[in-house]
Amino acid sequence: MGIKTVGLILGGGAGTRLQPLTQDRAKPAVPIAGKYRLVDIPISNCINSGIRSIYLLTQFNSMSLHRHIQSTYIFDQFSKGYVRMLAAEQTPTSSGWFQGTADAVRQSMRHYMNSDPDIVVILSGDQLYRMDFSEVIREHRERGADVTICTKPVPRREAGSLGIMHVDEKNQIIEFCEKPGNTPRLDELRAPMYKDERYLASMGIYIFNTKVLTDLLCGNDHLDFGKNIIPAAIESRKVYSHIFEGYWKDIGTVGMFHEANLALTDLVPEFTFYDTAAPIYTHMRYLPPSKINCCDLNRCLLAEGCIISGHRILHSVVGLRAVVGEGTVIEHSVIMGSDFFEHENTADNKGNVRLGIGRDCYIKNAIVDKNVRIGDSVYISPDGKPEGEQTPLYVVRDGVIVIPKGTVIPSGTRL
């Protein structure tokens, strides 16, 4: 691109809305599509856009995220590329924890500024999309923008709960309104370039000229981009909207996570991992092919290393090293699989339950996290359970029953 660009990926907060999936892992480390992690999406978008200086800012449950980054993104000595973790740390000028998205970027400035970048691209670590940032940066420079914010056109029914950008005829942002609601105020924010009723929602993807970013961060004691830095920039800088018409999904809740995964099983999904021109990268595991023994699979994603002997798996995602016993039925579910293989004669010391899903089980509208042990004749469904119900064996959120990582469910249990 002829200019120095760094990518900053915000690792997110504690991920409370994704609990219990974030109980023992950072939000960007949550598995998606059977074999990837959420963080693979923004990193791959950077790499495919020619951005090879990438920093990941994190502070919560970061061990699995560190392990994934270190084992996956290893650039050769000639490319000068890297993905570096920047965890919250105590320094003479900082007491430690990041206090918000802007504070995280401010505290990390002394690290990413060493490369003297011209452009800083700030991204979220929990979104599913494919974007060529080089096109956004080209447009940013041609306009003479100080800041470019990527926006997604949304209908009125979605706009009220999002951050909406009001633009002029040249796509310069003149106003930002956070969650305007379904009120007359929303009518004033309608995007002028669409014949139908559309509104430009912020995607949380920002392109900054480095000097502008430094000035805004150092001259502003507030902590967040969406609430503080962006509104301040609109008042004093040239801030433009880059309209993105492609697929984009925020993976902020259990319901969104479940919906996004199952949508990948469509014959022609809105987002595909089969685009060889812009691949999504992840850890190379060298697993054996999956083995299927007389099981009816329909609209499924099946990762490597699985042993599937069930009766039927419908509209589901089955992750790495998953084991499904004979006679089992799985519908509309995300099965994350396991981190390791277990010898056939080895069983857990709690109830003698083997790793994976046993025989003659029924699982519906569920997320089964990694390394779960489910015995024979187990019934799992959110039907009839109140929203938010939580026990040592499951949590119900957004109409989905979630089995936490490493849970052991004895044979004959009905959940």
C-alpha positions in Angstrom: 0.0 0.0 0.0 3.1 2.3 0.1 2.3 3.4 3.7 3.0 1.9 7.1 -0.1 0.4 8.7 -0.6 -1.5 11.9 -3.7 -3.4 13.0 -4.9 -3.3 16.6 -7.4 -6.0 17.6 -9.3 -5.3 20.8 -9.6 -8.5 22.8 -12.7 -7.3 24.5 -13.8 -7.2 28.1 -14.8 -10.1 30.3 -17.4 -11.4 27.7 -20.2 -11.7 30.3 -22.9 -12.0 27.7 -21.1 -15.0 26.2 -20.9 -16.8 29.5 -20.3 -19.7 30.1 -18.3 -19.9 26.9 -16.0 -17.2 28.3 -15.7 -18.7 31.7 -12.2 -20.0 31.1 -11.2 -18.3 27.9 -11.0 -14.8 26.4 -13.9 -13.8 24.0 -11.6 -13.9 20.9 -10.5 -17.4 21.8 -14.1 -18.8 21.6 -14.2 -21.5 18.9 -16.4 -20.9 15.8 -17.3 -23.1 12.7 -15.9 -26.2 14.3 -12.2 -25.5 13.9 -11.5 -21.7 14.0 -11.4 -19.2 16.8 -13.1 -15.8 16.7 -9.8 -14.0 16.6 -8.8 -15.8 13.4 -11.4 -13.5 11.5 -9.8 -10.1 12.1 -6.2 -11.4 11.9 -7.0 -13.1 8.6 -8.6 -10.0 7.3 -5.5 -8.0 8.1 -3.2 -10.6 6.5 -5.3 -10.7 3.3 -5.3 -6.9 3.2 -1.5 -6.7 3.4 -1.4 -5.6 7.0 1.4 -7.7 8.6 2.1 -5.7 11.8 -0.8 -6.9 14.1 -1.3 -6.4 17.8 -3.9 -8.1 19.9 -4.9 -6.2 23.1 -6.2 -8.5 25.9 -6.5 -8.9 29.6 -9.2 -11.4 30.6 -8.6 -15.2 30.6 -5.8 -14.8 28.0 -3.9 -18.1 28.4 -5.8 -20.0 25.7 -5.6 -17.0 23.4 -1.9 -16.7 23.9 -1.4 -20.3 23.2 -3.5 -20.1 19.9 -1.6 -17.0 18.7 1.8 -18.4 19.4 1.2 -21.7 17.7 -0.7 -20.3 14.7 0.7 -17.0 13.4 4.4 -17.7 12.8 5.7 -15.6 10.0 8.9 -16.5 8.2 12.1 -14.4 8.8 11.8 -12.7 5.4 8.2 -11.4 5.6 8.8 -9.1 8.7 5.3 -9.9 9.8 4.0 -10.6 13.3 1.0 -10.9 15.6 2.0 -9.8 19.0 -0.1 -10.0 22.2 -0.3 -6.8 24.4 -1.7 -7.7 27.8 -2.7 -5.1 30.4 0.4 -4.4 32.5 1.5 -2.1 35.3 4.0 0.6 34.3 5.2 3.8 35.8 2.4 5.6 33.9 -0.3 3.0 34.3 -1.9 1.1 37.2 -2.8 -1.9 35.1 -6.2 -3.0 33.8 -7.6 -1.4 30.7 -10.6 0.8 31.6 -12.2 0.7 28.1 -11.4 0.4 24.4 -9.7 3.8 24.0 -7.8 3.3 27.3 -6.5 -0.1 26.0 -5.2 1.6 22.8 -3.7 4.5 24.8 -1.9 2.2 27.3 -0.5 0.1 24.4 0.7 3.1 22.4 4.4 2.8 23.4 4.5 -0.6 21.8 2.7 -0.2 18.5 4.2 3.2 17.9 7.7 1.8 17.7 7.1 0.9 14.0 6.2 4.6 13.3 2.9 3.8 11.4 1.1 6.2 9.1 -2.3 4.5 9.6 -3.8 2.6 12.6 -6.6 0.1 11.9 -8.6 -0.7 15.0 -10.8 -3.8 15.0 -13.0 -5.9 17.3 -12.0 -9.4 18.2 -15.6 -10.8 18.2 -17.1 -10.2 14.7 -17.7 -12.4 11.7 -17.0 -10.7 8.3 -14.6 -10.5 5.4 -13.2 -7.1 4.4 -10.3 -5.8 2.3 -8.9 -3.0 4.5 -6.6 -1.9 1.7 -9.7 -0.6 -0.2 -10.9 1.2 2.9 -7.4 2.8 3.4 -7.3 3.9 -0.2 -10.6 5.6 0.1 -9.6 7.1 3.4 -6.5 8.7 1.8 -8.3 9.9 -1.4 -10.9 11.7 0.7 -8.2 13.3 2.9 -9.9 11.9 5.9 -8.6 12.0 9.5 -10.8 9.1 10.6 -12.8 6.6 8.6 -15.5 4.5 10.3 -16.8 1.4 8.6 -20.6 1.4 8.7 -23.3 -1.2 7.8 -26.7 -0.3 6.3 -29.4 -1.6 8.5 -33.2 -1.5 8.5 -35.2 0.6 11.0 -36.1 -2.5 13.2 -32.4 -2.9 13.9 -31.2 0.7 13.9 -32.7 1.8 17.2 -30.4 -0.4 19.3 -27.2 0.5 17.5 -24.8 3.4 17.1 -26.0 5.3 14.1 -23.9 7.6 11.9 -25.6 10.6 10.2 -23.8 11.6 7.0 -23.9 14.3 4.4 -24.0 13.9 0.6 -20.2 13.3 0.6 -20.4 10.6 3.2 -18.8 12.8 5.8 -20.1 12.0 9.3 -21.8 15.0 10.8 -23.4 13.3 13.8 -23.3 10.1 15.9 -26.2 8.9 17.9 -25.9 6.0 20.3 -29.0 3.7 20.4 -31.6 6.3 19.3 -34.5 3.9 19.7 -37.6 3.7 17.5 -38.4 7.4 18.0 -38.8 10.5 15.7 -35.1 11.2 16.4 -34.3 8.1 14.3 -36.0 9.6 11.3 -33.5 12.4 11.2 -30.6 9.9 10.9 -31.8 8.1 7.8 -29.0 7.5 5.2 -29.7 9.8 2.2 -28.1 7.5 -0.4 -30.8 4.8 -0.1 -34.3 4.9 -1.6 -35.6 2.5 1.0 -35.3 3.2 4.7 -31.8 2.5 5.8 -29.5 3.7 8.6 -25.7 3.5 8.8 -24.7 1.6 11.9 -21.1 1.7 13.2 -19.3 -1.6 12.8 -16.6 -0.7 15.4 -14.0 -0.7 12.7 -11.9 2.5 12.7 -9.2 3.8 10.4 -7.1 6.6 12.0 -4.3 8.7 10.8 -1.7 8.1 13.5 -1.2 11.7 14.5 -4.9 12.2 14.8 -5.3 9.1 16.9 -2.5 10.3 19.2 -3.9 13.7 19.6 -7.4 12.4 20.4 -6.2 9.8 22.9 -3.7 12.1 24.7 -6.2 15.0 24.8 -9.1 13.0 26.0 -9.4 11.4 29.5 -12.4 9.3 28.5 -12.2 5.6 28.0 -14.2 4.3 25.0 -14.1 4.9 21.3 -17.9 4.6 20.7 -19.0 6.8 23.6 -16.2 9.3 23.8 -13.4 9.4 21.2 -15.6 9.1 18.0 -18.1 11.9 19.0 -15.1 14.1 19.9 -13.5 13.4 16.5 -16.7 14.2 14.6 -16.8 17.6 16.2 -13.2 18.6 15.3 -11.9 16.3 12.5 -12.8 15.1 9.0 -14.5 11.8 9.8 -16.0 9.8 6.9 -18.1 6.7 6.6 -17.0 3.7 4.5 -20.2 1.8 3.7 -19.8 -2.0 3.8 -22.5 -4.0 2.0 -21.2 -7.5 2.8 -22.0 -9.9 5.6 -21.2 -8.8 9.1 -22.2 -10.3 12.4 -21.4 -9.2 15.9 -20.8 -12.3 18.1 -21.7 -10.6 21.4 -24.2 -13.0 22.9 -24.9 -16.7 23.2 -27.9 -16.3 20.9 -25.8 -14.5 18.2 -23.1 -17.1 18.5 -25.5 -20.0 18.1 -27.3 -18.3 15.1 -24.0 -17.4 13.3 -22.7 -20.9 13.6 -25.8 -22.6 12.4 -26.1 -20.1 9.5 -22.8 -21.5 8.2 -24.5 -24.8 7.4 -26.7 -23.3 4.7 -26.1 -24.6 1.2 -25.0 -21.1 0.1 -24.3 -19.2 3.4 -24.0 -15.4 3.6 -20.5 -15.9 5.0 -18.4 -18.7 3.7 -15.1 -20.2 4.8 -14.6 -21.6 1.3 -13.3 -18.3 -0.3 -9.8 -19.3 -1.4 -9.0 -15.7 -2.5 -9.3 -14.5 1.1 -8.9 -17.6 3.3 -9.4 -17.6 7.1 -6.3 -18.9 8.8 -6.1 -21.0 11.9 -3.9 -23.5 13.7 -2.7 -26.4 11.6 -3.5 -29.6 13.6 -2.7 -32.4 11.3 -5.7 -34.5 12.4 -6.9 -37.6 10.7 -10.1 -37.4 8.6 -13.4 -37.8 10.3 -15.1 -41.2 10.3 -18.8 -41.6 9.9 -20.6 -44.9 10.7 -24.1 -45.1 9.3 -25.2 -41.6 10.5 -27.6 -39.3 8.6 -25.9 -35.9 8.3 -28.0 -33.1 6.9 -26.9 -29.4 6.8 -23.8 -30.0 8.9 -20.3 -28.7 9.3 -18.0 -31.5 10.3 -14.5 -30.8 11.5 -11.5 -33.1 11.3 -10.7 -36.0 13.7 -14.3 -36.9 14.5 -15.8 -40.4 15.0 -19.5 -40.2 14.3 -21.8 -43.2 14.9 -25.0 -41.4 15.7 -28.5 -41.9 14.2 -29.0 -38.3 12.9 -27.3 -34.9 13.0 -29.4 -32.1 11.6 -28.5 -28.4 11.1 -25.5 -28.5 13.4 -21.8 -27.7 13.7 -19.6 -30.6 14.9 -16.1 -29.5 16.1 -12.7 -31.1 16.2 -12.2 -34.7 17.6 -15.9 -35.0 18.5 -17.2 -38.5 19.3 -20.9 -39.3 18.9 -22.3 -42.7 19.9 -24.7 -44.9 18.1 -28.4 -44.0 18.1 -27.8 -40.4 19.1 -29.8 -37.5 17.6 -28.4 -34.0 17.5 -30.5 -31.1 16.1 -29.8 -27.3 15.7 -26.7 -27.5 17.9 -23.1 -26.6 18.2 -20.8 -29.4 19.4 -17.3 -28.0 20.0 -15.6 -31.4 20.3 -12.4 -31.9 22.3 -8.8 -30.7 22.7 -7.4 -34.2 22.8 -8.1 -37.8 21.9 -9.0 -40.3 24.6 -8.0 -44.0 24.4 -11.0 -46.2 23.9 -10.6 -47.9 27.3 -10.0 -44.8 29.2 -12.9 -43.2 31.2 -13.3 -40.2 33.4 -13.0 -40.8 37.1 -16.4 -39.1 37.7 -19.1 -41.6 36.9 -17.0 -43.6 34.4 -18.2 -41.4 31.5 -16.1 -41.3 28.4 -15.1 -38.2 26.5 -17.7 -37.2 23.9 -21.4 -37.9 23.5 -22.6 -41.4 24.3 -25.3 -43.7 22.8 -29.0 -43.0 22.3 -28.8 -39.3 23.4 -31.1 -36.5 22.2 -29.6 -33.0 22.0 -31.5 -30.0 20.6 -30.9 -26.2 20.5 -27.7 -26.6 22.4 -24.1 -25.5 22.6 -21.8 -28.3 24.0 -18.4 -26.8 24.9 -15.1 -28.6 24.6 -14.1 -31.7 26.5 -17.6 -32.5 27.7 -18.4 -36.0 28.8 -22.0 -37.1 28.1 -23.1 -40.6 29.1 -25.7 -42.8 27.3 -29.4 -42.0 27.0 -29.0 -38.4 28.0 -31.7 -35.8 27.0 -30.6 -32.2 26.6 -33.0 -29.4 25.5 -33.9 -25.8 26.6 -37.6 -26.5 26.2 -39.5 -25.6 29.3 -36.6 -24.0 31.1 -36.7 -20.4 32.1 -34.3 -17.9 30.6 -31.2 -17.5 32.7 -31.5 -20.7 34.6 -28.1 -22.0 35.7 -27.0 -25.2 37.3 -23.6 -26.9 37.6 -24.5 -28.8 34.4 -26.0 -26.2 32.2 -26.9 -22.5 31.5 -29.9 -21.3 29.5 -29.4 -18.1 27.5 -31.3 -16.7 24.6 -33.3 -19.8 24.3 -30.2 -22.0 24.0 -28.9 -24.5 26.5 -25.2 -24.4 27.0 -23.1 -27.2 28.5 -19.9 -25.6 30.0 -16.4 -26.8 29.1 -15.3 -30.1 30.8 -18.8 -30.9 32.3 -19.6 -34.5 33.1 -23.2 -35.6 32.5 -24.0 -39.2 33.8 -26.0 -41.7 31.8 -29.8 -41.3 31.9 -29.7 -37.6 32.8 -32.5 -35.4 31.5 -31.7 -31.7 31.2 
